[in-house]
Amino acid sequence: MTSPAKPWSGLSRELGGRFAARGLPPAGFSLFRTDGREFGHLRMEGPGGARLTAAKTSATVERKPGERYAMLWEGTGVLSVEGPAGGFRVLGCGEAWEAKLRLLRNAASARGPGGWAQVEGDLAGLRYGARFEGECGLPVALFLLYRLSAARSRAFLLQTGG
């Protein structure tokens, strides 16, 4: 018996395990396929989360009390995340993934029993590349992009007194 298709499965197959993001972290990012065609947007909504629109689907990231987050894809819970930015746990697709951010390197990664995800950005945080594998790889990669860029933006604002 096969599991039912996830709302991101078609997009995940189309992307072939890779995407790029360009934009301004406080506002958000345009998302691109490897051939340069735009497929979606990730819009930051302040410290409260983000909204994703991609290939006729939508998802949201919501911040919960403490160091907790939830990702909903088309209204259905996909990921729950707990822990500080340095090392946190992602629960999704029936699996627990271990994740970490490296703010100085502008990189984030996560690994679980069924896959992995990695996001790396340039020094300014205006361009990112993401790679992923597994059933939950795309949602995890998108969450890592959100969490990494939000943490770096917050750190920059604290450093400049903004």
C-alpha positions in Angstrom: 0.0 0.0 0.0 1.4 3.4 -1.0 1.0 6.5 1.2 -1.3 9.2 -0.1 0.4 12.0 -2.1 1.5 15.0 -0.1 0.5 18.5 -1.4 4.2 19.3 -2.1 5.1 15.9 -3.8 4.5 17.1 -7.4 6.6 20.3 -6.8 9.3 18.3 -5.1 9.6 16.0 -8.1 9.7 19.0 -10.5 12.5 20.6 -8.5 14.6 17.5 -8.6 16.0 18.1 -5.1 17.2 21.7 -5.7 16.0 25.3 -5.7 17.4 28.8 -5.3 16.1 31.8 -3.5 16.9 35.5 -4.0 15.6 38.5 -2.1 15.8 40.7 1.0 15.5 38.7 4.2 13.2 41.1 6.1 10.7 41.1 3.2 11.1 37.6 1.7 12.4 35.7 -1.3 11.5 34.7 -4.8 12.1 31.0 -5.4 13.6 29.6 -8.6 14.1 26.2 -10.3 17.6 25.3 -11.4 16.7 26.5 -15.0 16.0 30.0 -13.6 12.2 29.9 -13.8 10.4 31.3 -10.8 8.1 28.9 -9.0 7.1 30.7 -5.9 7.6 33.3 -3.1 8.5 33.1 0.6 7.2 36.2 2.4 8.4 36.9 5.9 5.7 38.1 8.3 7.9 39.5 11.0 8.8 37.4 14.0 5.5 35.7 13.8 6.3 33.5 10.7 6.1 33.4 7.0 3.8 32.6 4.0 4.8 30.5 1.1 3.1 30.4 -2.3 4.4 27.9 -4.9 2.9 26.1 -7.9 -0.7 26.6 -6.9 -0.2 25.6 -3.3 0.3 27.6 -0.1 2.0 27.0 3.2 2.5 29.0 6.4 5.1 29.0 9.1 3.8 30.1 12.5 5.8 30.9 15.6 4.4 29.4 18.8 5.3 30.3 22.4 8.9 29.6 23.2 11.3 28.2 20.7 8.5 26.4 18.8 7.2 26.6 15.2 4.6 24.9 13.0 4.4 24.6 9.2 1.0 24.1 7.7 0.7 23.2 4.0 -2.7 23.8 2.5 -4.0 24.0 6.1 -2.6 20.6 7.1 0.2 20.4 9.7 3.4 19.2 8.0 6.2 20.1 10.5 6.5 21.0 14.1 9.8 22.4 15.3 11.2 22.8 18.8 14.5 24.1 20.1 16.9 27.0 19.9 18.5 28.0 16.6 21.8 26.3 17.3 20.3 22.8 17.3 16.6 22.0 17.0 14.4 19.0 16.3 12.0 18.9 13.3 9.1 16.5 13.5 7.5 15.9 10.1 6.2 13.1 7.8 6.2 10.8 10.9 10.0 11.3 11.4 12.2 13.2 13.7 15.0 15.2 12.0 17.9 16.8 13.8 18.7 20.3 12.5 21.2 23.1 13.1 21.9 26.6 11.9 25.4 28.0 11.5 24.7 31.7 11.4 28.3 32.8 10.7 28.5 30.5 7.7 25.0 31.4 6.7 24.1 27.7 6.4 21.5 25.3 7.8 21.1 21.5 7.6 18.7 18.8 8.8 18.9 15.0 8.6 16.3 12.4 9.3 15.8 8.7 8.7 14.1 9.4 5.4 16.2 12.2 3.9 18.1 15.4 4.4 17.9 19.1 3.6 20.6 21.8 3.3 20.5 25.6 2.7 23.5 27.8 2.1 23.6 31.5 1.5 26.0 34.2 0.4 27.6 36.5 2.9 24.9 39.2 2.6 22.0 36.8 2.8 20.5 37.9 -0.5 21.0 34.6 -2.4 20.5 31.0 -1.2 20.8 27.6 -2.7 18.9 24.6 -1.3 19.2 20.9 -1.8 17.0 18.2 -0.4 16.1 14.5 -0.6 13.3 12.4 0.8 9.5 12.7 1.3 9.7 15.6 3.7 12.9 17.2 2.2 11.2 20.1 0.4 9.1 21.4 3.4 12.2 21.0 5.7 14.4 22.9 3.2 11.8 25.7 3.0 11.6 25.9 6.8 15.4 26.0 7.0 15.5 28.9 4.6 12.9 30.8 6.7 14.6 30.0 10.0 18.1 30.8 8.8 17.2 34.1 7.2 15.0 35.2 10.1 17.7 34.4 12.6 20.3 36.3 10.6 18.0 39.3 10.2 17.3 39.4 13.9 21.0 39.1 14.7 21.8 42.0 12.3 19.1 44.2 13.8 20.4 43.5 17.3 24.0 44.4 16.2 22.9 47.7 14.6 20.6 48.6 17.4 17.6 48.5 15.1 
